[in-house]
Amino acid sequence: MAEEKKEDIEEQENQENKDSESEETPLETEEAVVGDMPKEPEDLLKEIPIKKELEGWNPKTEIGKQILRGEIKDIEQIIDKGRIILEPEIVDALIPELESELLLLGQSKGKFGGGQRRVFKQTQKKTQEGNKPKFSTMAVVGNRNGIVGLGSGKAKETVPAREKAFRNAKLNMIKIRRGCGSWQCNCKTSHSIPFAVKAKVGSVVVELMPAPKGKGLCIQNECRKMLDMAGIKDVWSKTKGKTASRANLIIACYEALKTLADVKIHEDHKERFGIEEGAVKNE
């Protein structure tokens, strides 16, 4: 009789344990369902490291939403597919080490045209109410590692013109090729460009040619800033036309950099000239 009572007690304990487990499973399933629910953009922003300027950013384009979901982690994934960037916050999120600089486009007033160079080019319109001035400027952004962008802005005041220039520069990011195409060097590193390129804007013609290591950027000062932002350290250059038109000169240099990626290159030549496309990742 004692053995039968023990068996009855053990069966009751097992039944109670099964009931308790069945009561806990719905809670677990509810937690699993809640965990699988799609997250809001604000929750996704908290999970990725971003700048303070991007706090509260609610992307409106599909590229921005893919960045928040973690599907896009490199800006080269966007450039290689030819997708258009419509939000400057995309560049800020993908390139945390981005640098920017304004170019000396205008000139202040001075005797015989001897005024000091300035970043804003001022023009004005004569009306019956008086003079209506406008300011235009150009900006260049890059990571000094194969990614660069150029943009311009124009407004009735200097601050909006500057902000427009920075915004447009981030929307015009390109990836360039670097290498060592100079017969004087042949070091197979990406300190210069792999071959000569040329571009024309208006009457201005800019030609960029490979230079040996240590030569530096032998080009006009504002174009030198752009090449430095792109990560190029040595280059020769030739210019023709009315180079006093700073805007045409800068845009021609930018177009020459774009043609570096348009030329088809054989795989053997990439190893021979040390050609690197875009950013060089240090392993």
Order of alpha helices (4+ residues) and beta strands (2+ residues): alpha-alpha-alpha-alpha-alpha-beta-beta-beta-beta-beta-beta-alpha-beta-beta-beta-beta-alpha-beta-alpha-alpha-beta
